Amino acid sequence: MVGFRREMPSVTALVTFEAAARLRNFTRAAAELGVTQAAVSRQIRALEADLGGPLFRRLHRRVELTDNGAALATTLTRCLGQMSDAVRTVRQAHGGDELIVSATVAFSHFWLIPRISDFRGANPGLKLRIIAQDAPVDLLNENIDVAIRYGDGSWRDGRAVLLSHETVFPVCSPDFLHRHGPIEMPAELLRLPLVTSDVADPTWTGWPEWFAACGVEGLPGPIPLGFSHYTDAVSAAMNGQGVALGWARLLGEALRQRRLVRVTNASMQPPGGYFVVLPANRASKASAERFAAWARANWELAETIHAV
């Protein structure tokens, strides 16, 4: 055991290197680990000094693994994953089951949180942790039991079960529509203040895609109000700041309660859908299977909302 300890570099350095190698980016590794980018760089340089050679090639605005770095990263990712599974098993044996669910900020805010009390009531002994973030998560290497995603369902890290496809149409507050309406044709939206949000997922529909699908030849000019999160764009529309794109099943409650209304009858169906995704590299927890079944059973088909 003494020899083993002498051979091993700093565990902190190894964990830091594994994150940077898996994400191929020091900044994203720093965000995942909750440290600064400078701290990540220091740990990796210390590890390289300990091992006697470079693990990364530092290129202009990016890094690449060396052959030795790639070999070390592959082994570390596998071993750290096995260690994480073992720790999780021991924790469950002594502290009860914990279910970790990943979802986008918008899905968590609009769909999951308003309904989660039903799942908790049916699973009273379960510890539940919801991780809401728009950055993609890796189910093979991160401590997440089940994810809800939007996309085409072909993810290498998980087994995907379709919940539903979507319908997208413009929405605004009732007062906004009263002041600016009626709006019947999609092209009429070009004269209204539009609201948008940043998107990291290329399958997510924005205004250009929606107008094109509805046959509008002109595209909107610079959109005057943009947000980093879709939840804020929807909140702005609820508060009369303009017209946002609404996803029928995501915003079903707001539409039924008339906090939002459809602006026109025009709509489109994007190619993607919502999926429950379970990790592909390990057996699913019983609680994760129960959550997936609950999500499928509680997925409400959006009611037909007519334009005012």
Secondary structure per residue as TSV (DSSP state, phi and psi in degrees):
chain	resnum	aa	ss	phi	psi
A	1	M	-	360.0	-35.9
A	2	V	H	-62.4	-43.1
A	3	G	H	-62.5	-38.9
A	4	F	H	-60.1	-43.9
A	5	R	H	-64.0	-36.6
A	6	R	H	-68.7	-32.0
A	7	E	H	-75.3	-26.7
A	8	M	-	-84.4	129.5
A	9	P	-	-70.1	-176.5
A	10	S	-	-58.6	130.9
A	11	V	H	-62.4	-38.1
A	12	T	H	-60.0	-42.7
A	13	A	H	-64.5	-40.3
A	14	L	H	-65.8	-43.5
A	15	V	H	-63.6	-41.7
A	16	T	H	-63.2	-45.0
A	17	F	H	-62.3	-41.4
A	18	E	H	-60.6	-42.5
A	19	A	H	-65.2	-45.3
A	20	A	H	-64.6	-37.9
A	21	A	H	-69.5	-42.7
A	22	R	H	-67.1	-38.9
A	23	L	H	-89.0	-13.0
A	24	R	T	57.1	32.9
A	25	N	-	-164.2	126.7
A	26	F	H	-70.4	-36.4
A	27	T	H	-66.2	-44.6
A	28	R	H	-67.1	-34.7
A	29	A	H	-63.5	-41.4
A	30	A	H	-61.5	-41.6
A	31	A	H	-64.7	-40.8
A	32	E	H	-65.4	-38.9
A	33	L	H	-87.1	-11.5
A	34	G	T	74.7	33.4
A	35	V	S	-129.6	-179.7
A	36	T	-	-85.7	161.3
A	37	Q	H	-63.2	-35.8
A	38	A	H	-61.9	-37.4
A	39	A	H	-66.5	-39.2
A	40	V	H	-61.9	-46.6
A	41	S	H	-60.3	-41.7
A	42	R	H	-63.5	-43.9
A	43	Q	H	-63.5	-40.5
A	44	I	H	-70.8	-39.7
A	45	R	H	-64.3	-38.4
A	46	A	H	-64.6	-39.6
A	47	L	H	-66.2	-42.4
A	48	E	H	-62.0	-39.1
A	49	A	H	-65.7	-39.4
A	50	D	H	-65.7	-39.5
A	51	L	H	-85.4	-14.5
A	52	G	T	88.0	18.0
A	53	G	S	-173.8	165.6
A	54	P	-	-72.9	144.9
A	55	L	S	-105.7	-21.4
A	56	F	E	-126.7	149.6
A	57	R	E	-98.8	121.2
A	58	R	E	-86.4	109.6
A	59	L	E	-107.0	-179.9
A	60	H	T	-67.1	111.5
A	61	R	T	63.8	16.1
A	62	R	E	-160.0	166.2
A	63	V	E	-127.6	152.6
A	64	E	E	-130.4	143.3
A	65	L	E	-72.0	139.9
A	66	T	-	-75.1	173.0
A	67	D	H	-60.2	-44.2
A	68	N	H	-65.2	-38.3
A	69	G	H	-63.7	-42.2
A	70	A	H	-64.1	-40.9
A	71	A	H	-64.8	-44.0
A	72	L	H	-65.2	-41.5
A	73	A	H	-62.8	-41.9
A	74	T	H	-60.2	-45.0
A	75	T	H	-67.4	-42.3
A	76	L	H	-64.3	-43.9
A	77	T	H	-60.4	-42.9
A	78	R	H	-65.3	-47.2
A	79	C	H	-68.7	-42.5
A	80	L	H	-65.9	-34.6
A	81	G	H	-63.6	-41.5
A	82	Q	H	-65.6	-39.7
A	83	M	H	-63.8	-41.2
A	84	S	H	-62.6	-41.8
A	85	D	H	-62.6	-41.2
A	86	A	H	-65.6	-43.3
A	87	V	H	-63.3	-42.0
A	88	R	H	-62.2	-39.3
A	89	T	H	-63.3	-43.3
A	90	V	H	-65.6	-42.7
A	91	R	H	-60.9	-42.1
A	92	Q	H	-64.2	-36.4
A	93	A	H	-66.6	-32.7
A	94	H	H	-104.2	-25.5
A	95	G	H	-123.4	12.7
A	96	G	-	85.1	166.0
A	97	D	-	-76.6	142.5
A	98	E	E	-127.9	133.5
A	99	L	E	-113.2	125.8
A	100	I	E	-109.9	120.1
A	101	V	E	-115.1	132.7
A	102	S	E	-108.9	138.0
A	103	A	E	-154.7	162.0
A	104	T	-	-67.4	162.5
A	105	V	H	-59.6	-43.4
A	106	A	H	-66.0	-45.0
A	107	F	H	-64.8	-41.4
A	108	S	I	-62.0	-45.2
A	109	H	I	-69.8	-47.3
A	110	F	I	-89.4	-30.5
A	111	W	I	-114.9	-47.3
A	112	L	I	-75.5	-51.9
A	113	I	H	-60.1	-42.9
A	114	P	H	-63.1	-17.8
A	115	R	H	-113.2	-10.3
A	116	I	H	-66.7	-22.9
A	117	S	H	-62.1	-30.5
A	118	D	H	-64.7	-44.3
A	119	F	H	-66.9	-41.6
A	120	R	H	-64.0	-38.5
A	121	G	H	-62.8	-32.9
A	122	A	H	-82.3	-11.0
A	123	N	-	-134.1	68.8
A	124	P	T	-65.9	-25.3
A	125	G	T	-91.8	5.4
A	126	L	-	-93.6	131.3
A	127	K	E	-84.5	128.1
A	128	L	E	-119.6	130.1
A	129	R	E	-127.0	124.5
A	130	I	E	-108.0	123.7
A	131	I	E	-105.7	108.9
A	132	A	E	-103.6	113.1
A	133	Q	-	-157.5	148.3
A	134	D	S	-87.3	-19.2
A	135	A	S	-67.5	141.0
A	136	P	-	-64.5	145.0
A	137	V	-	-110.1	151.8
A	138	D	-	-107.3	106.7
A	139	L	T	-68.7	-18.4
A	140	L	T	-74.0	-29.5
A	141	N	T	-123.9	-7.3
A	142	E	S	-109.1	154.7
A	143	N	S	-81.0	70.1
A	144	I	-	-131.4	132.6
A	145	D	S	-91.3	-31.8
A	146	V	E	-156.9	143.6
A	147	A	E	-128.1	149.3
A	148	I	E	-113.2	123.0
A	149	R	E	-130.7	158.3
A	150	Y	E	-110.1	135.9
A	151	G	E	163.0	-155.2
A	152	D	-	-96.0	-1.2
A	153	G	S	86.9	-1.6
A	154	S	-	-103.3	79.5
A	155	W	-	-112.4	133.7
A	156	R	T	-69.8	-22.2
A	157	D	T	-94.8	0.7
A	158	G	E	-156.9	164.7
A	159	R	E	-95.6	116.9
A	160	A	E	-103.0	135.4
A	161	V	E	-121.5	123.4
A	162	L	E	-68.0	132.1
A	163	L	E	-90.0	-56.0
A	164	S	E	-173.0	158.3
A	165	H	E	-85.2	178.1
A	166	E	-	-126.6	165.2
A	167	T	-	-130.3	133.6
A	168	V	E	-120.1	132.2
A	169	F	E	-152.8	159.6
A	170	P	E	-71.3	144.4
A	171	V	E	-136.3	156.0
A	172	C	E	-156.9	-179.0
A	173	S	-	-78.2	154.5
A	174	P	H	-57.9	-39.4
A	175	D	H	-65.3	-40.4
A	176	F	H	-60.9	-44.7
A	177	L	H	-66.0	-35.7
A	178	H	H	-63.2	-38.0
A	179	R	H	-77.6	-31.5
A	180	H	H	-112.6	-10.8
A	181	G	-	-93.3	-172.8
A	182	P	-	-75.5	150.5
A	183	I	-	-116.7	118.8
A	184	E	-	-109.9	-44.4
A	185	M	S	-98.4	140.5
A	186	P	G	-54.6	-36.4
A	187	A	G	-62.5	-25.0
A	188	E	G	-65.3	-21.0
A	189	L	G	-67.3	-21.2
A	190	L	G	-64.0	-20.7
A	191	R	G	-93.4	-1.5
A	192	L	S	-101.3	156.1
A	193	P	-	-69.1	120.6
A	194	L	B	-99.9	153.3
A	195	V	E	-119.6	138.2
A	196	T	E	-136.4	173.6
A	197	S	E	-144.7	157.0
A	198	D	-	-68.4	146.5
A	199	V	-	-132.6	135.1
A	200	A	S	-100.0	-17.0
A	201	D	-	-95.8	118.3
A	202	P	T	-66.6	-15.3
A	203	T	T	-85.2	-7.5
A	204	W	S	-76.4	134.6
A	205	T	-	-85.5	128.1
A	206	G	-	-110.4	-177.0
A	207	W	H	-58.9	-45.5
A	208	P	H	-57.2	-43.4
A	209	E	H	-66.4	-39.0
A	210	W	H	-67.3	-45.9
A	211	F	H	-61.3	-42.1
A	212	A	H	-63.1	-41.7
A	213	A	H	-65.4	-27.6
A	214	C	T	-92.4	6.8
A	215	G	T	77.3	20.0
A	216	V	-	-84.6	121.8
A	217	E	-	-74.5	-40.5
A	218	G	S	-79.9	147.9
A	219	L	-	-106.6	152.3
A	220	P	-	-63.6	146.0
A	221	G	-	-74.3	-162.2
A	222	P	S	-55.8	125.3
A	223	I	-	-80.8	125.1
A	224	P	S	-72.4	-19.0
A	225	L	E	-134.6	114.5
A	226	G	E	-129.3	153.6
A	227	F	E	-133.9	158.9
A	228	S	S	-79.2	-22.3
A	229	H	S	-125.1	143.6
A	230	Y	H	-62.6	-34.6
A	231	T	H	-57.8	-38.9
A	232	D	H	-71.4	-36.5
A	233	A	H	-62.1	-42.1
A	234	V	H	-66.5	-40.9
A	235	S	H	-60.8	-40.0
A	236	A	H	-63.1	-41.3
A	237	A	H	-64.3	-40.4
A	238	M	H	-61.1	-30.2
A	239	N	T	-95.5	17.1
A	240	G	T	78.6	21.3
A	241	Q	S	-86.6	-12.2
A	242	G	-	158.1	-162.0
A	243	V	B	-110.1	128.3
A	244	A	E	-115.0	163.5
A	245	L	E	-82.9	127.4
A	246	G	E	-106.7	137.7
A	247	W	E	-101.5	116.9
A	248	A	T	-54.0	-48.8
A	249	R	T	-78.2	-27.1
A	250	L	T	-72.0	-38.3
A	251	L	S	-106.1	21.7
A	252	G	H	-55.5	-43.3
A	253	E	H	-66.3	-43.7
A	254	A	H	-63.0	-34.9
A	255	L	H	-72.6	-41.2
A	256	R	H	-66.2	-34.4
A	257	Q	T	-85.6	0.2
A	258	R	T	59.2	29.1
A	259	R	S	-74.8	-23.2
A	260	L	S	-131.6	151.5
A	261	V	E	-134.5	155.3
A	262	R	E	-71.1	144.7
A	263	V	S	-91.0	-38.2
A	264	T	-	-138.5	173.2
A	265	N	S	-83.6	-7.2
A	266	A	-	-69.9	140.8
A	267	S	-	-154.7	169.8
A	268	M	B	-141.6	157.9
A	269	Q	-	-113.6	109.4
A	270	P	-	-65.6	161.3
A	271	P	S	-72.7	-21.6
A	272	G	-	-84.4	-176.5
A	273	G	E	-157.7	175.0
A	274	Y	E	-91.6	137.4
A	275	F	E	-133.4	146.0
A	276	V	E	-91.6	129.9
A	277	V	E	-124.6	127.8
A	278	L	E	-110.7	144.4
A	279	P	E	-55.6	140.7
A	280	A	S	-86.7	-17.4
A	281	N	S	-102.4	7.8
A	282	R	S	-155.2	159.3
A	283	A	-	-66.0	137.9
A	284	S	-	-72.6	144.3
A	285	K	-	-63.9	151.8
A	286	A	H	-61.1	-36.5
A	287	S	H	-68.5	-32.2
A	288	A	H	-68.9	-39.5
A	289	E	H	-64.8	-38.6
A	290	R	H	-65.2	-39.1
A	291	F	H	-64.6	-43.2
A	292	A	H	-61.2	-42.6
A	293	A	H	-65.7	-40.0
A	294	W	H	-63.4	-43.8
A	295	A	H	-62.0	-42.8
A	296	R	H	-63.9	-42.2
A	297	A	H	-69.6	-30.2
A	298	N	H	-99.1	4.0
A	299	W	-	-72.4	109.2
A	300	E	-	-87.1	129.8
A	301	L	-	-70.8	128.6
A	302	A	-	-63.2	137.8
A	303	E	-	-71.2	154.7
A	304	T	-	-71.7	117.2
A	305	I	-	-105.7	114.7
A	306	H	-	-87.1	146.4
A	307	A	-	-63.5	143.5
A	308	V	-	-71.4	360.0
